[in-house]
Amino acid sequence: MGTIKRSEITPVEIGPKRTRYLAYTDNLMVVAIDFEDGPTSEPDPPHAHPHEQITYVESGEVLFFLGNESTQLGPGDMFTVPPNQPHSIQLLTKHVRLIDSFTPVREEFI
């Protein structure tokens, strides 16, 4: 894929006021997700996938749910998700940007 300039791509809408754009190699994917629909009164529905995930909170604040635990996170914080572990977030601010890394690549995002 080479270089990806934010100014030259159109983010994909993944829900109302939610967009993402990504870069990937054969074994690794990075996904920038912008949420503009916060704060929310409930967490998003939990989901799980076979990919390892590390997420960096670039801006905004979220509650991160992993299993039965929740943690409030803000800019500069990170979280990890093991494969097949149910997880979710709840938006605490109007705007949130998360940077997700996945291995292997999430083919359904391409």
Secondary structure, DSSP 8 states (H G I E B T S, - for coil): -----GGG---EEEETTEEEEEEE-SS-EEEEEEE-S---SS----B--SSEEEEEEEES-EEEEETTEEEEE-TT-EEEE-TT--EEEEE-SS-EEEEEEEES--GGG-
